[in-house]
């Protein structure tokens, strides 16, 4: 991973345009070629970013990140580079989930029609630039749906899924992507926030899903 602290302005050029005025910012360039721009607030959410596959071209005073499929660009006008360092992080072991939560993910992936008739699984642990979405599937119309699984879901789970959806909807191969927050229990405040953001909430019965699994293996 390469970490660059620079005084720069940023312009996103594509289907939508966005401009960040000149200011000191952190630029993260990861081994998967993704580039994200951060300020000293907003927790870990970037101000702007480019997902892989993309390519960074560095020229005097200007860095250009171009997406390999869409041609959209992230143009950084560099006034001053304050810090530039690279670190080899190696292979990450990934997030180790609670046993029940991990089993919920496995069960729901195997029985994805629990969410709706005609639904199909794309894959578990669908990787994005900010982490893996628990399940990516398609509904009966073929539209993409991102599913975030929790044992107990609060507002933080809604915020997490919102970030995934914002990122995934930039991918022309996936968009439009809707979201489902699935959990054994969902806090009332989380349900209200999810509904306001167009995210569907699903309460899962772990024992019922385990029963489906047992029924599938009786003979």
C-alpha positions as CSV (number, residue, x, y, z in Angstrom):
1,X,0.0,0.0,0.0
2,X,1.2,3.5,-0.9
3,X,0.4,6.4,1.4
4,X,0.7,9.9,0.0
5,X,-0.1,13.1,1.9
6,X,-0.3,16.0,-0.6
7,X,-1.8,19.4,-1.1
8,X,-4.0,18.8,-4.1
9,X,-7.3,19.4,-5.8
10,X,-9.4,16.5,-7.2
11,X,-11.7,16.3,-10.2
12,X,-13.9,13.3,-11.0
13,X,-14.7,13.2,-14.7
14,X,-17.3,10.7,-15.9
15,X,-21.1,10.2,-15.9
16,X,-21.0,12.6,-13.0
17,X,-18.5,15.3,-12.2
18,X,-17.2,16.3,-8.8
19,X,-14.6,18.8,-7.6
20,X,-12.6,19.0,-4.4
21,X,-10.7,22.3,-4.0
22,X,-7.0,22.6,-3.1
23,X,-6.3,21.2,0.4
24,X,-4.0,18.8,2.2
25,X,-5.3,15.2,1.7
26,X,-4.4,11.6,2.2
27,X,-4.2,9.5,-1.0
28,X,-4.3,5.7,-0.6
29,X,-3.1,3.6,-3.5
30,X,-3.7,-0.1,-2.9
31,X,-2.2,-3.2,-4.5
32,X,-5.5,-3.9,-6.3
33,X,-4.9,-0.5,-8.1
34,X,-7.7,1.3,-6.3
35,X,-7.1,4.9,-5.4
36,X,-9.0,6.8,-2.7
37,X,-8.8,10.3,-1.4
38,X,-9.3,11.1,2.3
39,X,-9.6,14.1,4.6
40,X,-9.0,14.2,8.3
41,X,-12.6,13.5,9.2
42,X,-15.6,11.4,7.9
43,X,-14.2,8.3,9.7
44,X,-12.9,5.9,7.0
45,X,-15.2,7.0,4.2
46,X,-13.2,8.6,1.3
47,X,-14.0,11.9,-0.3
48,X,-13.7,10.3,-3.7
49,X,-12.2,7.2,-5.2
50,X,-11.7,5.0,-8.2
51,X,-12.3,1.2,-8.1
52,X,-10.2,-1.4,-9.9
53,X,-9.4,-2.0,-12.6
54,X,-7.8,1.3,-13.0
55,X,-4.4,2.8,-13.9
56,X,-2.5,5.7,-12.3
57,X,-0.4,7.9,-14.5
58,X,1.9,10.4,-12.7
59,X,3.1,13.5,-14.5
60,X,4.6,16.7,-13.2
61,X,1.9,18.5,-11.3
62,X,-0.9,16.1,-12.4
63,X,-1.9,12.5,-11.4
64,X,-4.6,10.9,-13.6
65,X,-6.4,7.7,-12.5
66,X,-8.3,6.1,-15.4
67,X,-10.8,3.3,-15.0
68,X,-10.0,0.4,-17.3
69,X,-13.6,-0.3,-18.3
70,X,-15.5,2.9,-18.2
71,X,-12.8,5.4,-19.1
72,X,-13.9,7.6,-16.2
73,X,-11.1,9.7,-14.6
74,X,-9.9,11.0,-11.3
75,X,-7.6,13.9,-11.9
76,X,-5.4,15.1,-9.1
77,X,-3.7,18.5,-9.4
78,X,-0.7,18.2,-7.1
79,X,0.6,21.5,-5.6
80,X,2.9,19.8,-3.0
81,X,3.7,16.3,-2.0
82,X,4.3,16.3,1.8
83,X,4.8,12.6,2.4
84,X,5.1,9.5,0.1
85,X,5.8,6.0,1.4
86,X,5.0,2.4,0.5
87,X,4.4,-0.6,2.7
88,X,4.0,-4.3,1.9
89,X,1.1,-5.6,4.0
90,X,1.0,-9.1,2.6
91,X,-2.1,-11.3,2.3
92,X,-4.9,-10.3,4.7
93,X,-6.6,-13.2,6.6
94,X,-9.9,-11.4,6.3
95,X,-12.6,-10.7,8.8
96,X,-13.3,-13.7,11.1
97,X,-17.0,-13.7,11.8
98,X,-18.9,-14.8,14.8
99,X,-19.8,-18.5,14.3
100,X,-23.6,-17.9,14.1
101,X,-23.1,-14.9,11.8
102,X,-20.8,-16.9,9.5
103,X,-23.3,-19.8,9.5
104,X,-26.2,-17.4,8.7
105,X,-24.3,-16.2,5.7
106,X,-23.6,-19.7,4.5
107,X,-27.2,-20.8,5.0
108,X,-28.7,-17.7,3.3
109,X,-26.3,-18.1,0.4
110,X,-27.4,-21.7,-0.1
111,X,-31.1,-20.8,0.2
112,X,-31.1,-17.4,-1.4
113,X,-34.8,-17.9,-2.4
114,X,-35.6,-17.2,1.2
115,X,-35.3,-13.5,0.1
116,X,-37.6,-14.0,-2.9
117,X,-38.8,-16.5,-5.5
118,X,-36.5,-16.7,-8.5
119,X,-33.5,-15.1,-6.7
120,X,-30.0,-16.3,-7.6
121,X,-26.7,-16.1,-5.8
122,X,-23.8,-14.3,-7.5
123,X,-21.2,-14.9,-4.7
124,X,-20.5,-14.7,-1.0
125,X,-17.9,-12.1,0.3
126,X,-18.1,-9.9,-2.8
127,X,-15.0,-7.7,-2.5
128,X,-15.2,-3.9,-2.8
129,X,-12.5,-1.3,-2.3
130,X,-13.7,-0.8,1.3
131,X,-14.3,-4.4,2.3
132,X,-16.4,-7.4,1.4
133,X,-20.2,-7.4,1.0
134,X,-21.6,-10.5,2.7
135,X,-23.7,-11.7,-0.2
136,X,-24.2,-10.4,-3.8
137,X,-27.3,-11.8,-5.5
138,X,-29.8,-11.1,-8.2
139,X,-33.6,-10.8,-7.8
140,X,-36.2,-12.3,-10.1
141,X,-35.7,-9.5,-12.6
142,X,-31.9,-10.0,-12.7
143,X,-31.2,-6.8,-10.8
144,X,-28.2,-6.7,-8.4
145,X,-28.8,-6.9,-4.6
146,X,-26.2,-6.5,-1.9
147,X,-27.0,-8.2,1.4
148,X,-25.3,-7.3,4.7
149,X,-25.7,-9.9,7.5
150,X,-25.6,-9.3,11.2
151,X,-26.8,-11.1,14.3
152,X,-28.0,-7.8,15.7
153,X,-28.2,-4.9,13.4
154,X,-28.0,-1.3,14.5
155,X,-27.5,2.1,12.8
156,X,-23.8,1.3,12.1
157,X,-24.9,-1.7,10.0
158,X,-27.1,0.6,7.9
159,X,-24.2,3.0,7.5
160,X,-21.9,0.2,6.4
161,X,-24.4,-1.1,3.8
162,X,-25.0,2.5,2.6
163,X,-21.2,2.9,1.9
164,X,-21.1,-0.4,0.0
165,X,-24.2,0.6,-2.1
166,X,-22.7,4.0,-2.9
167,X,-19.5,2.3,-4.1
168,X,-21.2,-0.6,-6.0
169,X,-23.5,1.7,-7.9
170,X,-20.5,3.3,-9.5
171,X,-19.8,0.0,-11.3
172,X,-21.7,0.0,-14.6
173,X,-21.7,-3.8,-14.6
174,X,-23.7,-3.9,-11.3
175,X,-25.8,-0.7,-11.2
176,X,-28.5,-0.4,-10.1
177,X,-27.8,-2.1,-6.9
178,X,-30.3,-2.2,-4.0
179,X,-29.6,-3.3,-0.5
180,X,-31.0,-5.7,2.1
181,X,-30.1,-5.6,5.8
182,X,-30.6,-9.1,7.1
183,X,-30.3,-10.0,10.8
184,X,-31.8,-12.0,13.7
185,X,-32.8,-8.7,15.2
186,X,-32.8,-5.2,13.9
187,X,-33.0,-2.1,16.1
188,X,-36.1,0.1,15.5
189,X,-33.8,3.1,14.7
190,X,-31.9,1.1,12.2
191,X,-35.1,0.0,10.5
192,X,-36.3,3.6,10.2
193,X,-32.9,4.8,8.8
194,X,-32.8,1.8,6.4
195,X,-36.3,2.4,5.1
196,X,-35.5,6.1,4.6
197,X,-32.5,5.1,2.4
198,X,-34.5,2.5,0.4
199,X,-32.8,-0.5,2.1
200,X,-35.1,-3.5,2.8
201,X,-34.9,-5.1,6.2
202,X,-35.3,-8.8,6.7
203,X,-35.4,-10.6,10.1
204,X,-33.9,-14.0,9.8
205,X,-34.9,-17.1,11.9
206,X,-31.7,-19.0,12.4
207,X,-33.4,-22.1,13.6
208,X,-35.7,-22.0,10.6
209,X,-32.8,-21.7,8.2
210,X,-31.0,-24.6,10.0
211,X,-34.2,-26.6,9.6
212,X,-34.1,-26.0,5.8
213,X,-30.5,-27.3,5.8
214,X,-31.5,-30.4,7.8
215,X,-34.5,-31.1,5.5
216,X,-32.1,-30.8,2.5
217,X,-29.9,-33.5,3.9
218,X,-32.4,-36.1,5.1
219,X,-32.0,-38.4,2.1
